[in-house]
Amino acid sequence: MKIAVVALGKIGLPLAVQFASKGHEVVGVDINANFVDLINQGIEPFPGEAHLQEHLSELVPAGKLRATTDYADAIPGADAVVLVVPLFVDNDANPDFGWMDVATRSLGEHLTPGTLVSYETTLPVGTTRTRWKPLLEEVSGLTEGTDFHLVFSPERVLTGRVFEDLRKYPKLIGGLSAEGAARATDFYNAVLDFDDRPDLTRPNGVWDLGSAEASELAKLAETTYRDVNIGLANQFARFADKTGIDIYQVIEATNSQPFSHIHQPGIAVGGHCIPVYPRLYLWNDPDATVVRAAREANAGMPEYAVGLLEGAHGDLSGQRVAVLGAAYRGGVKETAFSGVFPTVAALEARGAVVTVQDPLYTDDELAALGFAPYHWGEALDAVVVQADHAEYRTLAADQLPGIRTFIDGRRVSSAAQWPNATYRVIGTA
């Protein structure tokens, strides 16, 4: 097959590589000319994705994968087009379709009959049918279901382990017609491999959910579940802090039977997915009080963590406080909705002198994010752990000289490691 992948970011590029690794001719489209140049040289444009570089080194010289900034070069004659352009949410939690509208119009201008179009970007329910179908038909002059087929098939992978996750989880699809769904099933079976999953109720592989709307909701539901679950864990942790209970022992105990799956509490919920997709669900279902309450609970955790520091340390005015971790989670160089931003803001609001350390970021990169960099060995009064980088699990006193208070927002350390400081972890009084 000839396959076009629109947007070569941290999901799109590994997808393009996966498709090419199955023997298909793949052309990726991206507006970032630097990304395109690097890919065409066989060089990964961003770090941290397992096996990406080795695949690029093999597939690009072999002519199986190339990149372009020109839709006219990639879309005409394609058997399938997979679009993974980002969808953003504004400050009022409304979806901002700007980038996706532009990409869809550009796709439609060059769409040719016989093409399967699959949207993998997470969307509010109904978007594929009510927004993308009419827009593609208007721009292309073609008719969906006759001249081309449109489906929604959400990505279900985490950056850093995309190739592993593509094999591990069923590929969900939902079409606007039975023929479109059948085309999508054949397509994804031809470009993906699946691990054996005896734990599933049906064989791992391509699962047709019957409609684009069901497929859209499945993606929102699985991510919103995680946000609600973490919100519940955070509520339990805050209660445990007040009552002298170790919430981690409680969670371990409750999860020892098969009906409880409580997640871990923590200082923040970040990334492109968990903080965003519940808001897309709320856009469809504004009366979902459980979802809204969980989102508010999780959004309030950075302020709560700084309150723990203030309670344990005292007045923070003029105190030197380092926030450890700019990334939203350990081992991933990404700050989307990271808890570092509200944590630093809450500290500065109390008059603290705040610095930020992250092993994945240079001083210049931290400064570009608006932070003063912290260097190991510089004198401090307190520390707040915001990201669970592996490097933080072996911190020693000589790296953080002078600290009196250690707030562990990710449970990466222990009180025994800080005998001369007040050590607090969220959920353990």
Backbone torsions as a table, in degrees:
resi	resn	phi	psi	omega
1	MET	NA	154.2	166.1
2	LYS	-98.4	124.0	-175.4
3	ILE	-125.1	135.9	173.4
4	ALA	-111.9	135.3	175.3
5	VAL	-117.2	121.3	-177.6
6	VAL	-97.5	115.8	-179.2
7	ALA	92.6	113.1	-173.8
8	LEU	-108.2	52.3	177.7
9	GLY	-87.3	-153.0	-172.6
10	LYS	-71.0	-14.0	171.9
11	ILE	-106.0	-45.7	-174.8
12	GLY	-61.4	-44.1	-178.3
13	LEU	-65.8	-47.3	175.1
14	PRO	-58.9	-35.5	176.1
15	LEU	-61.9	-46.4	178.8
16	ALA	-59.3	-42.0	178.4
17	VAL	-63.0	-43.9	178.9
18	GLN	-59.2	-46.9	-178.7
19	PHE	-61.8	-43.5	-179.2
20	ALA	-66.2	-32.7	-179.0
21	SER	-66.8	-17.0	178.1
22	LYS	-92.5	9.4	173.3
23	GLY	96.7	6.4	-178.4
24	HIS	-91.8	160.3	177.1
25	GLU	-89.3	116.2	-172.6
26	VAL	-120.5	131.4	174.0
27	VAL	-121.1	124.8	177.9
28	GLY	-100.9	141.5	178.9
29	VAL	-115.0	131.8	176.3
30	ASP	-151.2	147.6	179.8
31	ILE	-80.1	-11.8	-179.3
32	ASN	-86.3	101.5	-176.3
33	ALA	-63.5	-32.0	178.5
34	ASN	-65.2	-43.8	175.2
35	PHE	-57.0	-46.7	-177.3
36	VAL	-60.6	-44.6	-179.5
37	ASP	-62.8	-43.9	-179.4
38	LEU	-64.0	-43.7	-179.8
39	ILE	-61.5	-42.4	-179.4
40	ASN	-69.3	-15.5	171.6
41	GLN	-91.2	-1.2	-178.4
42	GLY	77.6	26.5	-177.0
43	ILE	-114.1	130.1	178.5
44	GLU	-66.8	132.3	-176.1
45	PRO	-84.6	-7.6	177.4
46	PHE	-146.5	147.8	-177.1
47	PRO	-86.3	164.4	165.1
48	GLY	102.2	-7.4	180.0
49	GLU	-94.1	115.2	-176.2
50	ALA	-57.7	129.5	173.7
51	HIS	73.5	0.2	-177.4
52	LEU	-64.4	-47.1	-177.0
53	GLN	-62.8	-41.3	-178.5
54	GLU	-65.1	-36.1	177.0
55	HIS	-68.2	-43.4	178.8
56	LEU	-61.2	-40.7	-179.1
57	SER	-62.1	-26.7	-179.9
58	GLU	-90.9	-45.5	-169.0
59	LEU	-80.2	-37.5	-177.5
60	VAL	-66.7	-49.9	177.6
61	PRO	-61.9	-27.5	-179.8
62	ALA	-78.6	-5.7	178.9
63	GLY	79.3	12.9	-179.8
64	LYS	-85.0	-20.5	-176.2
65	LEU	-140.9	131.4	171.9
66	ARG	-145.0	168.0	-177.3
67	ALA	-129.2	156.2	-179.6
68	THR	-152.7	160.8	172.1
69	THR	-98.9	0.2	-170.1
70	ASP	-108.9	112.2	177.0
71	TYR	-59.9	-34.5	-179.4
72	ALA	-64.5	-20.7	178.4
73	ASP	-84.7	-25.7	-170.0
74	ALA	-106.3	-36.6	-167.2
75	ILE	-84.7	-45.1	-175.8
76	PRO	-59.1	132.2	177.6
77	GLY	81.5	-0.1	-179.6
78	ALA	-69.4	138.7	172.6
79	ASP	-73.0	-33.8	179.8
80	ALA	-146.7	143.8	174.1
81	VAL	-124.3	125.1	177.9
82	VAL	-112.9	124.3	-175.8
83	LEU	-112.4	125.6	179.7
84	VAL	-132.4	41.5	177.3
85	VAL	-70.7	138.5	-177.7
86	PRO	-64.4	145.1	170.3
87	LEU	-112.6	128.6	-177.4
88	PHE	-105.9	163.0	176.7
89	VAL	-121.9	131.2	-177.4
90	ASP	-81.2	-178.0	-175.7
91	ASN	-65.6	-18.4	177.6
92	ASP	-97.3	12.8	178.0
93	ALA	67.7	25.3	174.0
94	ASN	-96.5	138.7	178.8
95	PRO	-66.4	138.3	177.0
96	ASP	-108.0	104.2	-174.8
97	PHE	-87.2	9.1	-170.8
98	GLY	-50.4	-56.0	-177.7
99	TRP	-64.7	-38.7	-178.2
100	MET	-69.8	-36.7	177.0
101	ASP	-61.5	-45.7	-179.5
102	VAL	-62.4	-45.3	-179.7
103	ALA	-64.4	-40.2	-179.2
104	THR	-66.1	-40.4	176.9
105	ARG	-63.0	-43.7	179.7
106	SER	-64.1	-38.2	176.5
107	LEU	-63.3	-47.8	-177.9
108	GLY	-61.8	-34.0	-179.6
109	GLU	-62.8	-24.2	-175.6
110	HIS	-120.4	8.1	-178.4
111	LEU	-69.0	135.8	179.6
112	THR	-119.5	155.6	-176.3
113	PRO	-58.5	146.7	176.4
114	GLY	93.6	0.6	-175.5
115	THR	-88.0	139.3	168.1
116	LEU	-92.2	127.0	178.1
117	VAL	-112.7	124.1	-179.0
118	SER	-123.1	122.6	173.8
119	TYR	-91.9	126.4	178.1
120	GLU	-110.7	-9.9	175.9
121	THR	-66.4	134.1	179.0
122	THR	-61.7	132.5	-172.0
123	LEU	-133.7	153.8	167.7
124	PRO	-61.9	151.2	-178.4
125	VAL	-61.6	130.8	178.3
126	GLY	99.6	-9.5	-173.3
127	THR	-66.5	-41.1	-177.9
128	THR	-59.6	-44.6	-175.9
129	ARG	-77.5	-43.0	-170.0
130	THR	-95.1	-14.3	-179.8
131	ARG	-115.6	-53.2	-173.5
132	TRP	-76.8	-38.5	178.7
133	LYS	-59.4	-54.5	-178.8
134	PRO	-64.7	-33.6	-179.5
135	LEU	-68.3	-44.3	177.7
136	LEU	-64.0	-40.3	179.1
137	GLU	-65.6	-41.8	-179.4
138	GLU	-62.1	-47.5	-174.5
139	VAL	-75.5	-39.9	-174.7
140	SER	-84.1	-26.6	-172.8
141	GLY	78.1	6.5	-180.0
142	LEU	-99.6	163.2	-178.6
143	THR	-110.3	125.0	178.1
144	GLU	-67.5	140.2	-179.2
145	GLY	90.0	-16.1	176.9
146	THR	-119.9	-56.7	-177.8
147	ASP	-89.8	-31.1	177.0
148	PHE	-149.0	165.7	179.9
149	HIS	-123.8	142.8	-175.4
150	LEU	-123.9	131.2	178.5
151	VAL	-137.8	162.9	170.4
152	PHE	-115.8	130.3	-178.7
153	SER	-143.0	96.2	-170.5
154	PRO	-68.4	142.1	169.7
155	GLU	-71.3	142.8	-175.7
156	ARG	-132.9	38.4	-171.9
157	VAL	-120.4	160.8	173.8
158	LEU	-109.4	139.3	176.0
159	THR	-60.2	144.3	-176.7
160	GLY	98.0	-23.8	-179.1
161	ARG	-143.0	37.9	-174.5
162	VAL	-60.8	-46.7	-175.9
163	PHE	-64.9	-37.7	176.7
164	GLU	-64.2	-44.8	-177.0
165	ASP	-70.0	-32.5	178.1
166	LEU	-60.3	-33.9	178.1
167	ARG	-80.0	-29.9	-167.9
168	LYS	-79.9	-37.4	-169.9
169	TYR	-108.6	146.1	174.6
170	PRO	-57.3	144.3	176.7
171	LYS	-91.0	110.5	-176.9
172	LEU	-85.0	136.4	175.5
173	ILE	-135.0	154.5	173.4
174	GLY	-150.7	123.1	-177.6
175	GLY	-103.7	174.0	172.8
176	LEU	-93.7	-6.2	176.6
177	SER	-152.8	161.6	178.4
178	ALA	-64.1	-37.8	179.6
179	GLU	-66.6	-40.1	177.9
180	GLY	-63.3	-41.4	178.3
181	ALA	-63.9	-39.6	178.7
182	ALA	-65.2	-40.5	177.0
183	ARG	-61.9	-42.7	-179.2
184	ALA	-66.3	-38.6	178.0
185	THR	-61.5	-45.4	178.5
186	ASP	-64.0	-41.1	-178.5
187	PHE	-62.2	-52.8	-175.7
188	TYR	-69.4	-29.6	173.5
189	ASN	-65.5	-27.7	-178.2
190	ALA	-84.2	-14.7	-175.2
191	VAL	-117.9	-7.6	-177.3
192	LEU	-123.7	154.8	168.7
193	ASP	-115.8	152.8	-176.7
194	PHE	-130.4	134.9	174.6
195	ASP	-70.8	153.9	172.2
196	ASP	-69.2	129.5	-179.0
197	ARG	-128.7	81.8	-179.4
198	PRO	-65.1	-13.8	179.4
199	ASP	-77.2	-14.4	-177.4
200	LEU	-84.1	155.9	-178.8
201	THR	-76.0	-19.0	173.7
202	ARG	-142.4	163.7	-172.6
203	PRO	-58.4	142.5	174.7
204	ASN	-62.4	141.1	-178.7
205	GLY	157.5	-149.7	178.5
206	VAL	-86.2	123.9	-179.7
207	TRP	-112.7	117.5	176.8
208	ASP	-86.6	117.9	-178.0
209	LEU	-90.0	1.0	171.4
210	GLY	97.3	-23.5	178.4
211	SER	-160.4	157.8	175.9
212	ALA	-61.8	-37.4	-178.2
213	GLU	-63.7	-41.5	178.5
214	ALA	-64.4	-39.2	179.0
215	SER	-67.6	-39.8	176.3
216	GLU	-62.1	-44.8	-178.9
217	LEU	-67.2	-35.6	-179.4
218	ALA	-59.1	-42.1	179.0
219	LYS	-66.8	-45.3	178.4
220	LEU	-63.1	-38.1	-176.3
221	ALA	-67.3	-43.8	-176.1
222	GLU	-68.2	-32.1	179.9
223	THR	-81.7	-39.3	177.8
224	THR	-64.3	-36.2	175.0
225	TYR	-55.6	-43.7	-178.9
226	ARG	-65.1	-40.6	179.5
227	ASP	-64.7	-43.7	179.9
228	VAL	-65.9	-41.3	-180.0
229	ASN	-63.5	-45.2	177.8
230	ILE	-64.3	-38.5	176.7
231	GLY	-59.4	-40.7	177.2
232	LEU	-65.3	-43.4	178.0
233	ALA	-60.8	-39.1	178.4
234	ASN	-67.7	-36.9	175.1
235	GLN	-63.2	-44.2	176.4
236	PHE	-60.8	-41.0	-178.4
237	ALA	-64.3	-40.5	-179.9
238	ARG	-67.2	-38.1	175.5
239	PHE	-65.7	-41.2	179.7
240	ALA	-62.1	-37.7	177.7
241	ASP	-59.0	-37.6	-177.1
242	LYS	-78.2	-23.6	-171.7
243	THR	-111.3	1.9	176.7
244	GLY	76.5	25.7	-179.8
245	ILE	-101.7	145.0	173.9
246	ASP	-88.1	104.8	-174.3
247	ILE	-67.0	-24.6	-178.5
248	TYR	-71.0	-36.3	173.0
249	GLN	-65.1	-39.2	180.0
250	VAL	-64.5	-45.3	-179.3
251	ILE	-64.4	-43.2	177.6
252	GLU	-59.0	-40.7	-178.8
253	ALA	-68.2	-47.4	-177.4
254	THR	-67.3	-34.3	-179.9
255	ASN	-78.4	1.1	179.7
256	SER	-76.9	-10.5	172.5
257	GLN	-113.7	158.5	-163.9
258	PRO	-76.6	-1.2	-176.3
259	PHE	-101.0	-1.9	-178.5
260	SER	-120.4	131.6	-178.0
261	HIS	-138.6	52.7	-176.1
262	ILE	-69.9	131.9	178.8
263	HIS	-78.8	-175.4	-178.0
264	GLN	-95.5	140.8	174.7
265	PRO	-76.6	168.8	178.5
266	GLY	179.0	176.2	-172.2
267	ILE	-70.2	-26.7	-175.1
268	ALA	-162.5	155.6	171.9
269	VAL	-117.1	113.2	-175.9
270	GLY	-124.1	-172.1	178.1
271	GLY	101.1	175.4	-178.5
272	HIS	-75.1	-17.2	-167.6
273	CYS	-105.0	-69.9	-167.6
274	ILE	-62.4	-39.0	178.3
275	PRO	-75.9	-17.1	-170.9
276	VAL	-99.7	-48.0	-170.6
277	TYR	-66.6	-32.9	172.7
278	PRO	-59.9	-30.9	177.9
279	ARG	-72.6	-32.0	172.9
280	LEU	-66.3	-38.1	176.2
281	TYR	-64.3	-42.8	179.2
282	LEU	-63.5	-27.6	176.2
283	TRP	-64.1	-37.1	174.9
284	ASN	-76.6	-37.1	-169.8
285	ASP	-132.3	73.8	-174.8
286	PRO	-65.3	-13.4	179.7
287	ASP	-89.9	8.5	-178.7
288	ALA	-78.5	83.7	-172.7
289	THR	-65.5	-34.1	179.9
290	VAL	-64.3	-44.8	-179.9
291	VAL	-63.9	-44.5	-178.5
292	ARG	-64.3	-41.5	-179.4
293	ALA	-65.0	-40.3	179.2
294	ALA	-65.0	-42.6	179.9
295	ARG	-62.0	-40.9	179.1
296	GLU	-67.6	-39.1	179.1
297	ALA	-62.6	-44.5	-178.8
298	ASN	-70.3	-37.9	178.9
299	ALA	-64.9	-23.6	-178.9
300	GLY	-87.5	-2.3	-175.0
301	MET	-69.3	-36.2	175.5
302	PRO	-59.4	-42.8	177.1
303	GLU	-63.2	-39.3	178.5
304	TYR	-63.5	-42.8	-179.9
305	ALA	-62.6	-40.7	178.2
306	VAL	-67.9	-32.5	174.1
307	GLY	-64.4	-37.7	174.3
308	LEU	-60.4	-42.3	178.3
309	LEU	-62.2	-45.6	-179.1
310	GLU	-62.5	-40.1	179.3
311	GLY	-66.8	-35.4	-178.3
312	ALA	-84.5	-31.9	-172.0
313	HIS	-98.2	-33.7	-173.1
314	GLY	102.7	-164.6	-178.2
315	ASP	-53.3	128.8	-177.6
316	LEU	-94.8	-2.1	-178.7
317	SER	-60.4	121.9	178.8
318	GLY	78.8	-1.8	-179.0
319	GLN	-79.3	141.4	-179.3
320	ARG	-87.7	112.7	-175.7
321	VAL	-123.6	126.7	175.3
322	ALA	-101.9	130.9	172.5
323	VAL	-97.5	122.3	-177.9
324	LEU	-96.4	110.1	179.0
325	GLY	112.1	109.2	170.5
326	ALA	-91.9	-31.3	179.8
327	ALA	-65.3	155.7	-179.0
328	TYR	-76.6	-22.0	173.3
329	ARG	-151.3	160.3	-174.8
330	GLY	-61.1	138.4	174.6
331	GLY	77.9	3.5	-177.9
332	VAL	-122.7	121.7	-179.4
333	LYS	-84.9	81.6	-176.9
334	GLU	-158.0	134.2	-177.8
335	THR	-114.1	13.8	-179.7
336	ALA	-57.0	119.4	179.2
337	PHE	52.9	29.5	-179.6
338	SER	-64.7	146.2	176.5
339	GLY	-68.0	-9.8	179.9
340	VAL	-61.5	-36.2	-174.9
341	PHE	-67.8	-52.8	177.0
342	PRO	-68.3	-28.6	177.9
343	THR	-66.1	-48.2	177.9
344	VAL	-62.2	-41.9	-179.9
345	ALA	-61.9	-41.7	179.8
346	ALA	-66.5	-37.3	177.7
347	LEU	-67.3	-45.4	-179.3
348	GLU	-65.4	-33.0	177.2
349	ALA	-63.7	-23.3	178.0
350	ARG	-95.7	6.4	175.0
351	GLY	88.0	8.7	-179.4
352	ALA	-72.8	154.3	172.7
353	VAL	-96.3	108.5	-165.3
354	VAL	-107.7	133.8	170.4
355	THR	-125.0	163.7	-176.9
356	VAL	-132.5	136.6	176.3
357	GLN	-122.2	139.2	173.6
358	ASP	-155.0	124.0	-176.6
359	PRO	-65.7	-15.7	-178.5
360	LEU	-91.2	-9.5	-173.6
361	TYR	-119.5	139.2	174.2
362	THR	-78.7	167.9	176.4
363	ASP	-57.8	-42.3	-179.0
364	ASP	-64.9	-38.5	179.1
365	GLU	-68.2	-38.9	176.3
366	LEU	-65.3	-40.6	178.8
367	ALA	-63.7	-37.4	178.5
368	ALA	-65.4	-25.8	175.7
369	LEU	-82.6	-5.3	178.4
370	GLY	97.0	14.9	-175.7
371	PHE	-112.4	147.0	169.8
372	ALA	-84.1	125.4	-175.9
373	PRO	-71.7	144.7	172.0
374	TYR	-105.4	142.2	178.0
375	HIS	-120.2	137.4	178.6
376	TRP	-51.5	136.7	177.8
377	GLY	97.6	-11.5	176.8
378	GLU	-79.0	141.6	-175.1
379	ALA	-63.6	141.6	-177.6
380	LEU	-141.5	162.6	170.5
381	ASP	-106.0	-31.4	-176.5
382	ALA	-156.8	161.8	-179.8
383	VAL	-135.1	143.2	170.7
384	VAL	-125.9	120.6	177.4
385	VAL	-85.8	121.2	-177.8
386	GLN	-107.8	-30.6	-179.8
387	ALA	-124.3	145.8	-176.0
388	ASP	-92.0	55.4	174.0
389	HIS	-64.7	143.0	-179.4
390	ALA	-58.9	-32.4	-178.4
391	GLU	-61.5	-24.8	-176.7
392	TYR	-79.3	-12.6	-178.6
393	ARG	-74.8	-17.9	-178.3
394	THR	-117.6	25.3	179.1
395	LEU	-61.0	142.7	178.6
396	ALA	-122.1	160.2	-174.5
397	ALA	-59.3	-33.4	-178.1
398	ASP	-70.7	-15.4	175.9
399	GLN	-79.7	-25.1	-177.0
400	LEU	-128.4	64.5	-172.4
401	PRO	-66.3	133.9	173.4
402	GLY	92.0	-3.3	-174.1
403	ILE	-68.7	139.5	176.6
404	ARG	-104.9	-20.7	-175.9
405	THR	-140.3	133.3	-178.9
406	PHE	-125.2	109.9	176.9
407	ILE	-100.3	113.1	-174.5
408	ASP	-98.7	94.5	-176.8
409	GLY	-76.7	-6.9	-177.7
410	ARG	-129.5	7.3	178.4
411	ARG	55.5	48.3	179.6
412	VAL	-96.3	-13.3	-175.5
413	SER	-125.4	-159.0	179.1
414	SER	-156.6	161.0	179.4
415	ALA	-62.4	-32.2	-178.2
416	ALA	-64.4	-25.4	180.0
417	GLN	-79.0	-11.5	-176.0
418	TRP	-133.3	65.4	-175.7
419	PRO	-66.4	-20.6	-177.6
420	ASN	-103.6	13.0	179.5
421	ALA	-133.7	157.3	171.4
422	THR	-79.5	119.3	-176.9
423	TYR	-108.6	126.5	176.9
424	ARG	-131.1	135.3	173.0
425	VAL	-120.2	139.2	-179.0
426	ILE	-58.1	124.8	177.6
427	GLY	97.0	4.0	177.1
428	THR	-138.5	106.9	-175.5
429	ALA	-67.1	NA	NA
